[in-house]
Amino acid sequence: DILATPAEDREVMAFKVACPHCGREGDEHMCVAKIPYFKECVIMSFACAHCGYRNSEVKGGGAVPLKGCLATLTCVDAGDLSR
């Protein structure tokens, strides 16, 4: 299971994709990580050696948890919403 693998041993996938800036071929790296008490995330980075464009993204992944939490805010007057 990739989520049970320590971060230093986790596989980073690398592949070539078109650069959104210049259209030439750049390097995309992707890794799946599990953040404790949160969920699975996909970490992606892109770099183009031709034009220097770089981009990094973190996207939520995995299934929606079966259990969550419910927060209820009860406002009596406008002062309840002021800091």
C-alpha positions as CSV (number, residue, x, y, z in Angstrom):
1,D,0.0,0.0,0.0
2,I,1.5,3.3,-1.1
3,L,0.0,5.2,1.9
4,A,1.8,2.8,4.3
5,T,5.2,3.4,2.7
6,P,7.5,5.9,4.4
7,A,7.9,9.2,2.5
8,E,11.6,8.6,1.7
9,D,10.7,5.2,0.1
10,R,7.6,6.4,-1.8
11,E,7.7,6.3,-5.6
12,V,7.7,9.6,-7.5
13,M,6.3,9.2,-11.0
14,A,7.9,11.2,-13.7
15,F,6.8,11.8,-17.2
16,K,7.0,14.3,-20.1
17,V,4.1,16.7,-20.8
18,A,3.6,19.8,-23.0
19,C,4.5,23.1,-21.3
20,P,1.4,25.3,-20.9
21,H,3.6,28.3,-21.5
22,C,5.8,27.5,-24.5
23,G,4.3,24.2,-25.7
24,R,7.6,22.3,-25.7
25,E,8.2,19.2,-23.6
26,G,8.7,19.6,-19.9
27,D,9.0,17.3,-16.8
28,E,6.0,16.5,-14.6
29,H,6.6,14.8,-11.2
30,M,3.8,13.3,-9.2
31,C,3.5,11.5,-5.8
32,V,0.7,10.4,-3.6
33,A,0.9,11.3,0.0
34,K,-1.2,10.7,3.1
35,I,-1.5,13.6,5.5
36,P,-2.4,12.3,9.0
37,Y,-5.9,13.3,10.2
38,F,-6.7,14.7,6.7
39,K,-6.7,12.5,3.6
40,E,-4.8,11.3,0.6
41,C,-3.2,14.1,-1.5
42,V,-1.6,14.2,-4.9
43,I,1.6,16.4,-5.0
44,M,2.6,17.5,-8.5
45,S,5.4,19.7,-9.9
46,F,6.2,20.8,-13.4
47,A,9.4,22.4,-14.8
48,C,10.2,23.4,-18.4
49,A,13.9,23.5,-19.2
50,H,13.2,25.5,-22.3
51,C,11.4,28.6,-21.1
52,G,11.9,28.2,-17.3
53,Y,8.2,27.9,-16.4
54,R,7.5,26.1,-13.1
55,N,4.4,25.1,-11.3
56,S,3.5,23.1,-8.2
57,E,0.1,21.9,-7.1
58,V,-1.4,19.9,-4.3
59,K,-4.8,18.3,-5.0
60,G,-7.0,16.3,-2.7
61,G,-7.5,12.8,-3.7
62,G,-9.1,9.6,-2.4
63,A,-12.6,8.9,-1.4
64,V,-14.8,11.1,0.7
65,P,-14.5,9.9,4.4
66,L,-17.4,8.0,5.8
67,K,-17.4,10.1,8.9
68,G,-16.8,13.8,9.3
69,C,-17.8,16.5,11.7
70,L,-20.7,18.9,11.9
71,A,-20.2,22.5,13.0
72,T,-23.3,24.6,13.9
73,L,-23.1,28.4,14.3
74,T,-26.0,30.1,16.0
75,C,-26.2,33.9,15.6
76,V,-28.4,36.0,17.8
77,D,-27.4,39.4,16.4
78,A,-24.9,41.0,14.0
79,G,-22.3,41.3,16.8
80,D,-21.9,37.5,16.8
81,L,-20.3,37.8,13.4
82,S,-17.8,40.6,14.3
83,R,-14.3,39.9,15.4
